[in-house]
Amino acid sequence: MWEEKTIKEVLFTQEQITARAEELGRQITEDYRAAGKTPLLVALLRGSVPFLAELVKHIDLDIQFDFMDVTSYAGTESQGEIKILKDLDTPIKDKDILVVEDIIDTGMTLTTVCELFHTRGASSVKIVTLLNKPSRRKTRIEADYIGFEVPNEFVVGFGLDFNQKYRCLPYVAVLKEECYK
């Protein structure tokens, strides 16, 4: 199996991810229902798509979602410059935005995106992320809802990639260093 040659270790199984998405969906439902709000979920392409697909199954609100393609990465490192490759189709003025992210690493991309949403007149902007890697943070941004904390390792799977590979893995794993060095 090709995975044995490239995967160092599995951090979170598909079952663990599903269970955590269910917990997050329940919490998001409770929080937004208590506030009398309905969020517009904005998934950041491409990595967040599997997480979005799992998460929306567990949010018991009449939600809408849209997609934005924003990048700052080449290979394993953030380049610092944020590029919007696909903007939202939905107007966000006076909307409660819940950004769906695969991983918060340096936080630079997400900081820029959240500032943009505030500039465009969003009522509120919150973040739900599958993975959080605080050891690499370069900004003060924090998620409102976190699936799992991850160590400072290069992780792939469940939407996360290395040069567009490994997204299809049904789990989150650490990629062997020789695969990306």
TISE-726621 format. One record per residue: residue in one letter; residue number from 1; y, x, z of N, C-alpha, C in turn. Coordinates in steps of 0.05 Angstrom, whole numbers, plus 5000, padded with zeros to 4 digits. Layout:
BEGIN
NODE, a, NUM, Y, X, Z, Y, X, Z, Y, X, Z
...
//
This chain:
BEGIN
NODE, m, 1, 4976, 5017, 5000, 5000, 5000, 5000, 5025, 5018, 5000
NODE, w, 2, 5044, 5012, 4983, 5068, 5028, 4980, 5084, 5030, 5006
NODE, e, 3, 5083, 5010, 5022, 5100, 5010, 5047, 5091, 5032, 5066
NODE, e, 4, 5066, 5038, 5066, 5056, 5059, 5085, 5068, 5086, 5079
NODE, k, 5, 5076, 5091, 5054, 5087, 5117, 5046, 5117, 5119, 5053
NODE, t, 6, 5130, 5096, 5057, 5159, 5096, 5061, 5169, 5085, 5087
NODE, i, 7, 5153, 5070, 5101, 5162, 5057, 5126, 5153, 5074, 5150
NODE, k, 8, 5172, 5081, 5167, 5166, 5097, 5191, 5155, 5079, 5213
NODE, e, 9, 5169, 5056, 5218, 5159, 5037, 5238, 5172, 5010, 5233
NODE, v, 10, 5157, 4989, 5240, 5168, 4962, 5239, 5182, 4957, 5266
NODE, l, 11, 5207, 4948, 5264, 5222, 4942, 5288, 5220, 4913, 5296
NODE, f, 12, 5222, 4895, 5276, 5221, 4866, 5282, 5204, 4852, 5260
NODE, t, 13, 5184, 4838, 5269, 5166, 4824, 5250, 5179, 4799, 5240
NODE, q, 14, 5167, 4788, 5219, 5177, 4762, 5208, 5176, 4741, 5230
NODE, e, 15, 5156, 4740, 5246, 5154, 4720, 5267, 5176, 4724, 5288
NODE, q, 16, 5183, 4748, 5295, 5204, 4753, 5314, 5231, 4745, 5302
NODE, i, 17, 5235, 4750, 5277, 5260, 4743, 5263, 5263, 4713, 5262
NODE, t, 18, 5242, 4699, 5255, 5242, 4670, 5254, 5248, 4658, 5282
NODE, a, 19, 5235, 4668, 5302, 5240, 4658, 5329, 5269, 4663, 5338
NODE, r, 20, 5279, 4686, 5332, 5307, 4692, 5339, 5327, 4675, 5324
NODE, a, 21, 5322, 4671, 5298, 5339, 4653, 5282, 5339, 4625, 5293
NODE, e, 22, 5316, 4616, 5303, 5315, 4589, 5315, 5333, 4588, 5340
NODE, e, 23, 5331, 4609, 5356, 5348, 4610, 5380, 5378, 4610, 5373
NODE, l, 24, 5385, 4627, 5354, 5413, 4629, 5345, 5422, 4603, 5333
NODE, g, 25, 5406, 4590, 5317, 5413, 4564, 5305, 5418, 4543, 5326
NODE, r, 26, 5402, 4543, 5347, 5406, 4524, 5369, 5432, 4529, 5383
NODE, q, 27, 5438, 4555, 5389, 5463, 4562, 5402, 5487, 4556, 5386
NODE, i, 28, 5486, 4562, 5360, 5508, 4556, 5342, 5513, 4525, 5341
NODE, t, 29, 5492, 4510, 5339, 5494, 4481, 5339, 5507, 4471, 5364
NODE, e, 30, 5498, 4481, 5387, 5510, 4472, 5413, 5539, 4479, 5415
NODE, d, 31, 5546, 4504, 5407, 5574, 4513, 5410, 5593, 4498, 5392
NODE, y, 32, 5585, 4495, 5367, 5603, 4481, 5348, 5604, 4451, 5354
NODE, r, 33, 5582, 4439, 5362, 5582, 4411, 5369, 5599, 4406, 5393
NODE, a, 34, 5598, 4423, 5413, 5614, 4420, 5437, 5644, 4423, 5431
NODE, a, 35, 5650, 4439, 5411, 5678, 4443, 5403, 5688, 4421, 5383
NODE, g, 36, 5669, 4405, 5374, 5676, 4384, 5355, 5682, 4395, 5327
NODE, k, 37, 5669, 4417, 5320, 5674, 4431, 5295, 5649, 4433, 5278
NODE, t, 38, 5653, 4437, 5253, 5630, 4443, 5235, 5637, 4468, 5219
NODE, p, 39, 5621, 4489, 5222, 5628, 4514, 5208, 5622, 4514, 5179
NODE, l, 40, 5638, 4530, 5164, 5631, 4538, 5137, 5618, 4565, 5140
NODE, l, 41, 5593, 4567, 5133, 5579, 4593, 5134, 5586, 4608, 5109
NODE, v, 42, 5595, 4633, 5113, 5601, 4651, 5091, 5581, 4674, 5093
NODE, a, 43, 5562, 4675, 5074, 5543, 4696, 5074, 5553, 4719, 5057
NODE, l, 44, 5551, 4743, 5067, 5559, 4767, 5052, 5535, 4777, 5037
NODE, l, 45, 5538, 4776, 5010, 5516, 4784, 4992, 5512, 4814, 4993
NODE, r, 46, 5488, 4822, 4988, 5464, 4808, 4983, 5446, 4807, 5007
NODE, g, 47, 5451, 4826, 5025, 5433, 4830, 5047, 5429, 4806, 5066
NODE, s, 48, 5449, 4789, 5069, 5447, 4768, 5088, 5432, 4743, 5078
NODE, v, 49, 5424, 4743, 5053, 5412, 4719, 5041, 5386, 4711, 5056
NODE, p, 50, 5367, 4729, 5060, 5343, 4720, 5075, 5349, 4709, 5103
NODE, f, 51, 5368, 4722, 5117, 5376, 4713, 5144, 5389, 4686, 5142
NODE, l, 52, 5408, 4682, 5123, 5421, 4656, 5119, 5400, 4635, 5114
NODE, a, 53, 5381, 4640, 5097, 5360, 4620, 5090, 5344, 4612, 5114
NODE, e, 54, 5338, 4631, 5132, 5323, 4625, 5156, 5341, 4611, 5177
NODE, l, 55, 5365, 4621, 5180, 5384, 4610, 5200, 5391, 4581, 5195
NODE, v, 56, 5397, 4573, 5170, 5406, 4546, 5165, 5385, 4525, 5171
NODE, k, 57, 5360, 4533, 5171, 5338, 4514, 5178, 5341, 4505, 5207
NODE, h, 58, 5355, 4521, 5223, 5355, 4516, 5252, 5383, 4507, 5262
NODE, i, 59, 5402, 4503, 5245, 5428, 4493, 5252, 5429, 4463, 5247
NODE, d, 60, 5432, 4447, 5268, 5431, 4418, 5265, 5460, 4407, 5263
NODE, l, 61, 5474, 4415, 5242, 5500, 4406, 5236, 5502, 4402, 5205
NODE, d, 62, 5520, 4386, 5196, 5524, 4382, 5168, 5541, 4405, 5156
NODE, i, 63, 5528, 4428, 5155, 5543, 4453, 5147, 5545, 4455, 5117
NODE, q, 64, 5564, 4471, 5109, 5566, 4481, 5081, 5564, 4511, 5082
NODE, f, 65, 5557, 4523, 5059, 5557, 4552, 5058, 5567, 4561, 5031
NODE, d, 66, 5578, 4585, 5031, 5588, 4598, 5007, 5581, 4628, 5009
NODE, f, 67, 5586, 4642, 4987, 5578, 4670, 4986, 5601, 4687, 4977
NODE, m, 68, 5601, 4711, 4988, 5621, 4731, 4981, 5606, 4758, 4978
NODE, d, 69, 5612, 4772, 4957, 5599, 4798, 4952, 5620, 4820, 4957
NODE, v, 70, 5616, 4834, 4979, 5635, 4855, 4987, 5619, 4880, 4993
NODE, t, 71, 5629, 4903, 4984, 5614, 4927, 4989, 5632, 4951, 4996
NODE, s, 72, 5620, 4969, 5011, 5634, 4994, 5017, 5613, 5017, 5017
NODE, y, 73, 5588, 5010, 5010, 5566, 5030, 5012, 5558, 5042, 4986
NODE, a, 74, 5549, 5067, 4987, 5535, 5080, 4965, 5513, 5096, 4978
NODE, g, 75, 5489, 5089, 4974, 5467, 5103, 4987, 5466, 5094, 5016
NODE, t, 76, 5468, 5114, 5034, 5465, 5109, 5063, 5492, 5109, 5078
NODE, e, 77, 5513, 5115, 5064, 5539, 5118, 5078, 5561, 5099, 5068
NODE, s, 78, 5576, 5089, 5086, 5600, 5073, 5079, 5620, 5092, 5067
NODE, q, 79, 5632, 5083, 5045, 5652, 5099, 5031, 5680, 5093, 5041
NODE, g, 80, 5683, 5073, 5058, 5709, 5067, 5070, 5725, 5047, 5054
NODE, e, 81, 5724, 5048, 5027, 5739, 5030, 5010, 5723, 5004, 5006
NODE, i, 82, 5736, 4982, 5012, 5723, 4956, 5010, 5729, 4944, 4982
NODE, k, 83, 5708, 4935, 4968, 5711, 4923, 4942, 5700, 4894, 4944
NODE, i, 84, 5716, 4875, 4934, 5706, 4847, 4932, 5695, 4844, 4904
NODE, l, 85, 5669, 4840, 4902, 5656, 4837, 4876, 5654, 4808, 4868
NODE, k, 86, 5652, 4790, 4888, 5652, 4761, 4884, 5666, 4748, 4907
NODE, d, 87, 5686, 4733, 4901, 5702, 4719, 4922, 5690, 4691, 4927
NODE, l, 88, 5700, 4678, 4948, 5691, 4651, 4955, 5699, 4631, 4933
NODE, d, 89, 5683, 4610, 4930, 5690, 4588, 4913, 5703, 4566, 4929
NODE, t, 90, 5698, 4566, 4955, 5708, 4545, 4973, 5735, 4553, 4986
NODE, p, 91, 5755, 4536, 4985, 5780, 4542, 4999, 5774, 4542, 5030
NODE, i, 92, 5786, 4561, 5044, 5780, 4564, 5072, 5803, 4557, 5091
NODE, k, 93, 5826, 4549, 5080, 5849, 4541, 5097, 5840, 4519, 5116
NODE, d, 94, 5846, 4523, 5142, 5840, 4504, 5163, 5810, 4500, 5168
NODE, k, 95, 5793, 4518, 5158, 5764, 4515, 5162, 5756, 4534, 5184
NODE, d, 96, 5734, 4527, 5197, 5721, 4544, 5217, 5699, 4560, 5204
NODE, i, 97, 5704, 4586, 5201, 5686, 4603, 5186, 5666, 4617, 5205
NODE, l, 98, 5641, 4617, 5196, 5620, 4632, 5210, 5609, 4651, 5189
NODE, v, 99, 5617, 4676, 5192, 5607, 4697, 5174, 5579, 4704, 5180
NODE, v, 100, 5561, 4704, 5160, 5533, 4711, 5164, 5529, 4738, 5152
NODE, e, 101, 5520, 4757, 5169, 5518, 4785, 5160, 5489, 4794, 5166
NODE, d, 102, 5480, 4814, 5150, 5453, 4825, 5156, 5454, 4845, 5178
NODE, i, 103, 5475, 4863, 5177, 5477, 4884, 5198, 5507, 4891, 5201
NODE, i, 104, 5514, 4895, 5226, 5541, 4907, 5232, 5536, 4936, 5239
NODE, d, 105, 5546, 4953, 5222, 5542, 4982, 5225, 5569, 4994, 5234
NODE, t, 106, 5584, 5004, 5215, 5611, 5015, 5222, 5630, 4993, 5230
NODE, g, 107, 5626, 4969, 5218, 5644, 4947, 5223, 5668, 4946, 5204
NODE, m, 108, 5671, 4966, 5187, 5695, 4968, 5170, 5696, 4945, 5150
NODE, t, 109, 5674, 4939, 5136, 5674, 4918, 5117, 5680, 4891, 5130
NODE, l, 110, 5666, 4886, 5152, 5669, 4860, 5165, 5697, 4857, 5177
NODE, t, 111, 5709, 4878, 5187, 5736, 4876, 5197, 5755, 4868, 5175
NODE, t, 112, 5752, 4880, 5152, 5769, 4873, 5129, 5765, 4844, 5120
NODE, v, 113, 5740, 4836, 5119, 5734, 4808, 5111, 5746, 4788, 5130
NODE, c, 114, 5742, 4793, 5156, 5753, 4774, 5176, 5783, 4773, 5175
NODE, e, 115, 5796, 4796, 5172, 5826, 4796, 5169, 5834, 4780, 5145
NODE, l, 116, 5820, 4783, 5123, 5826, 4768, 5099, 5823, 4738, 5103
NODE, f, 117, 5803, 4729, 5118, 5799, 4701, 5123, 5822, 4690, 5141
NODE, h, 118, 5831, 4705, 5160, 5853, 4697, 5177, 5879, 4695, 5160
NODE, t, 119, 5883, 4714, 5142, 5906, 4714, 5124, 5905, 4689, 5106
NODE, r, 120, 5882, 4681, 5098, 5879, 4657, 5081, 5881, 4631, 5096
NODE, g, 121, 5885, 4632, 5122, 5890, 4608, 5138, 5866, 4595, 5151
NODE, a, 122, 5844, 4610, 5154, 5821, 4599, 5168, 5829, 4591, 5197
NODE, s, 123, 5819, 4569, 5207, 5824, 4560, 5234, 5812, 4579, 5254
NODE, s, 124, 5787, 4588, 5248, 5774, 4607, 5266, 5754, 4622, 5249
NODE, v, 125, 5747, 4646, 5258, 5728, 4663, 5245, 5709, 4675, 5266
NODE, k, 126, 5684, 4668, 5264, 5663, 4679, 5282, 5642, 4693, 5264
NODE, i, 127, 5626, 4708, 5277, 5606, 4725, 5263, 5578, 4720, 5275
NODE, v, 128, 5559, 4717, 5258, 5531, 4718, 5266, 5517, 4740, 5249
NODE, t, 129, 5503, 4758, 5263, 5490, 4780, 5249, 5461, 4781, 5257
NODE, l, 130, 5444, 4788, 5238, 5416, 4792, 5244, 5413, 4817, 5262
NODE, l, 131, 5427, 4839, 5253, 5424, 4864, 5267, 5452, 4875, 5275
NODE, n, 132, 5452, 4889, 5298, 5476, 4901, 5308, 5470, 4930, 5315
NODE, k, 133, 5486, 4949, 5304, 5482, 4977, 5309, 5508, 4988, 5320
NODE, p, 134, 5513, 4983, 5346, 5539, 4991, 5358, 5543, 5021, 5359
NODE, s, 135, 5523, 5037, 5358, 5526, 5066, 5360, 5542, 5078, 5336
NODE, r, 136, 5544, 5063, 5314, 5559, 5073, 5291, 5586, 5059, 5287
NODE, r, 137, 5594, 5042, 5305, 5618, 5026, 5301, 5643, 5044, 5300
NODE, k, 138, 5660, 5038, 5280, 5685, 5052, 5276, 5709, 5033, 5281
NODE, t, 139, 5703, 5007, 5285, 5724, 4988, 5291, 5716, 4973, 5316
NODE, r, 140, 5734, 4956, 5325, 5729, 4941, 5350, 5715, 4914, 5346
NODE, i, 141, 5706, 4909, 5322, 5694, 4883, 5316, 5667, 4880, 5330
NODE, e, 142, 5663, 4855, 5339, 5638, 4848, 5352, 5629, 4821, 5342
NODE, a, 143, 5603, 4817, 5341, 5592, 4792, 5332, 5592, 4772, 5355
NODE, d, 144, 5595, 4746, 5348, 5593, 4725, 5368, 5564, 4718, 5373
NODE, y, 145, 5547, 4722, 5353, 5518, 4716, 5356, 5503, 4740, 5343
NODE, i, 146, 5485, 4751, 5359, 5470, 4775, 5350, 5440, 4769, 5352
NODE, g, 147, 5427, 4776, 5329, 5397, 4773, 5329, 5384, 4795, 5345
NODE, f, 148, 5388, 4820, 5337, 5376, 4843, 5350, 5394, 4867, 5350
NODE, e, 149, 5392, 4884, 5370, 5405, 4910, 5370, 5386, 4930, 5358
NODE, v, 150, 5397, 4948, 5341, 5380, 4968, 5329, 5390, 4996, 5336
NODE, p, 151, 5371, 5015, 5336, 5379, 5043, 5341, 5393, 5055, 5317
NODE, n, 152, 5404, 5078, 5320, 5418, 5092, 5298, 5397, 5104, 5279
NODE, e, 153, 5383, 5087, 5265, 5363, 5094, 5245, 5370, 5079, 5220
NODE, f, 154, 5360, 5088, 5197, 5365, 5074, 5172, 5344, 5052, 5170
NODE, v, 155, 5353, 5027, 5172, 5335, 5004, 5172, 5336, 4989, 5145
NODE, v, 156, 5313, 4978, 5137, 5310, 4963, 5113, 5293, 4939, 5118
NODE, g, 157, 5292, 4921, 5098, 5275, 4897, 5099, 5291, 4873, 5107
NODE, f, 158, 5280, 4850, 5102, 5292, 4824, 5107, 5321, 4823, 5097
NODE, g, 159, 5324, 4833, 5073, 5351, 4833, 5060, 5364, 4860, 5060
NODE, l, 160, 5359, 4877, 5079, 5371, 4903, 5080, 5358, 4922, 5060
NODE, d, 161, 5374, 4939, 5048, 5364, 4955, 5026, 5371, 4984, 5029
NODE, f, 162, 5358, 5000, 5012, 5367, 5027, 5006, 5368, 5028, 4975
NODE, n, 163, 5393, 5030, 4964, 5396, 5030, 4935, 5382, 5007, 4922
NODE, q, 164, 5385, 4983, 4933, 5374, 4958, 4923, 5343, 4955, 4926
NODE, k, 165, 5330, 4974, 4940, 5301, 4972, 4944, 5296, 4963, 4973
NODE, y, 166, 5273, 4952, 4978, 5262, 4945, 5004, 5273, 4918, 5014
NODE, r, 167, 5291, 4904, 5000, 5302, 4879, 5010, 5280, 4858, 5014
NODE, c, 168, 5259, 4859, 4998, 5238, 4839, 4998, 5219, 4840, 5021
NODE, l, 169, 5220, 4861, 5037, 5201, 4863, 5060, 5206, 4840, 5079
NODE, p, 170, 5185, 4828, 5089, 5189, 4804, 5107, 5195, 4812, 5136
NODE, y, 171, 5200, 4837, 5141, 5205, 4847, 5168, 5228, 4868, 5166
NODE, v, 172, 5238, 4877, 5189, 5258, 4898, 5190, 5244, 4923, 5200
NODE, a, 173, 5248, 4945, 5185, 5234, 4970, 5191, 5253, 4994, 5188
NODE, v, 174, 5244, 5017, 5200, 5258, 5042, 5197, 5247, 5056, 5172
NODE, l, 175, 5264, 5064, 5154, 5256, 5078, 5130, 5251, 5108, 5136
NODE, k, 176, 5230, 5119, 5126, 5224, 5147, 5130, 5247, 5164, 5118
NODE, e, 177, 5256, 5184, 5133, 5279, 5200, 5125, 5276, 5213, 5098
NODE, e, 178, 5252, 5221, 5091, 5248, 5234, 5065, 5252, 5215, 5041
NODE, c, 179, 5254, 5189, 5047, 5258, 5170, 5025, 5288, 5168, 5018
NODE, y, 180, 5306, 5176, 5035, 5334, 5173, 5029, 5350, 5199, 5031
NODE, k, 181, 5338, 5221, 5038, 5352, 5247, 5040, 5350, 5262, 5014
//
